[in-house]
Amino acid sequence: MTKPTIGFIGLGAMGEPMVARLLGAGFRVVSYVNRSREAMERLLPHGIVEVSNAREVGEQADVVMSCVFDEPQNDLVLRGERGALAVMKPGSIVLLMSTISPGYCQTLAAEAAQIEISVLDCPLSGMVQGAVDGTLSLMIGGAETDVARCEEVLAPLGNVMRCGDIGSGQVMKLANNAISLSTFSLLLEVRDLVATYGMDLDNFMAILNRSTGRSFVSGNFPMPKGRLKMKGMPEKDVSTCLQLADALGVSLPMVQQCFDAGRSEVEISG
């Protein structure tokens, strides 16, 4: 059986190694240059097909993977004047791999269904190394039949983890990021206490990671390096989580406190 053609939008730090794995698995991958040609130049020898814009990606793809930063960027590449959605074939699939709100995914899915295109949310966890190694956690939400259709194209990237209906993958990812970023903030505070007392921080971390306070964050410290600042992606992800909580009438005081602390000008030593 012929493999589906994948249209990949977003050749960033995560996107480039993901595409490399898809090409290595024998998929035809179509993409285009947005900001920098460097990733494209590295992927061309491996067989990536370069086109001019997202619309041309949509014209050729059976599955479009959108791995851009936020909702406005998804709107641009999917719904924009040169967006992919309007020209995709009936029966095609869009995978929203950005970390965005579940409501956005649900609205886009309802819109796309009118032209017989399926939309699934499939945010990622595992950092760049997971993308390189093909060990990402792929938190997918959508109809079971559509998820099953995507398993072949997602297999080279990592582990498909079914979360429920459309939007539930985003809920899982937002919850995961709120926990990991809050844990990082807490760890930095406690390291400050330990260092001020005079204990060797390397020894502290070694003992911590063999004790009940260990976590993925402590085991992979520092992540990010140095200080936690709620800017860029951390700010987007945690603020989206807090907005979802507010819409649902759920209180997240500890997440809110870590978010506020990260946005302040007070630096926490790492």
GIFEN-V233098 format. One record per pair of residues at least 12 apart in sequence whose C-alpha atoms are under 8 Angstrom apart, sorted by the first residue. I is the first residue (numbers start at 1). GAP is how many residues later the second one is. Records with the same first field share a line. If there is no record, write none. Layout:
I=GAP, GAP
This chain:
3=23, 24, 25
4=23, 24, 57, 58, 59, 149
5=22, 23, 24, 25, 55, 56, 57, 58
6=21, 22, 23, 24, 55, 56, 57, 58, 59, 147
7=22, 23, 24, 50, 51, 53, 54, 55, 56, 57, 58
8=21, 22, 23, 49, 56, 57, 58, 59
9=22, 23, 45, 55, 56, 57, 58, 59, 68
10=24, 56, 57, 58
11=22, 28, 29, 56
12=27
13=115
14=113, 114, 117
15=52, 116
16=23, 27
17=111, 114, 115
18=113, 114, 116, 139
19=24
20=23, 26
21=111, 113, 135, 136
22=131, 134, 135
23=23, 24, 25
24=22
25=131
28=19, 20, 21
29=18, 19, 20
30=18, 19, 20, 21, 27, 30, 31
31=17, 18, 19, 20, 22, 23, 26
32=18, 19, 20, 21, 22, 25
33=17, 19, 20
53=29, 30
54=23, 24, 28, 29, 30
55=22, 27, 28, 29, 30, 31, 32
56=28
57=27
58=25, 26, 27, 28, 29, 30
59=25, 28, 29, 30
60=28
61=27, 31
62=26, 27, 29, 30, 31
63=29, 30, 31, 32
64=29, 30, 31
65=29, 30, 31, 32
66=28, 29, 30, 31, 32
67=29, 30, 31
68=29, 30
69=29, 30, 164
70=28, 29, 30
71=29, 33
85=27
88=29
89=28
90=25, 26, 27
91=25, 26, 27
92=24, 25, 26
93=24, 25, 26, 27, 53
94=23, 24, 25, 26
95=24, 25, 26, 27
96=23, 24, 25, 26, 27
97=24, 25, 26, 27
98=24, 25, 26
99=24, 25, 71, 74, 75, 138
100=70, 137, 140
101=66, 69, 70, 139, 140, 143
102=64, 65, 66, 67, 68, 69
103=64
105=14, 15, 16, 61, 62
106=60, 61
109=57
118=28
119=23, 47
120=20, 21, 22, 23, 26, 27, 46, 47
121=18, 19, 20, 21, 45, 46, 47, 48, 49
122=16, 17, 18, 19, 47, 48
123=15, 16, 17, 46, 47, 50
124=12, 13, 14, 15, 49
125=12, 13, 14, 48
130=28
131=26, 27
133=24
134=22, 23, 24
135=22, 23, 24
136=21, 22, 23
137=21, 22, 23, 24
138=20, 21, 22, 23
139=21, 22, 23, 24, 30, 31, 33, 34
140=20, 21, 22, 23, 24, 26, 28, 29
141=21, 22, 23, 24, 25, 26, 27, 28, 29
142=22, 23, 24, 25, 26
143=21, 22, 23
171=70
174=63, 64, 66, 67
175=66
177=60, 61
178=59, 60, 63, 77
179=76
180=37
181=53
182=72, 73, 76, 77
183=34
184=33, 34, 39, 44
185=43, 73, 77
187=31
188=39, 80, 81, 82
189=79, 80
191=79
192=76, 77, 78
205=13
222=48
225=45
226=43, 44
227=40, 41, 42, 43
228=34, 39, 40
229=33, 34
230=29, 32, 33
231=32
235=24
238=17, 21
239=20
242=13, 14
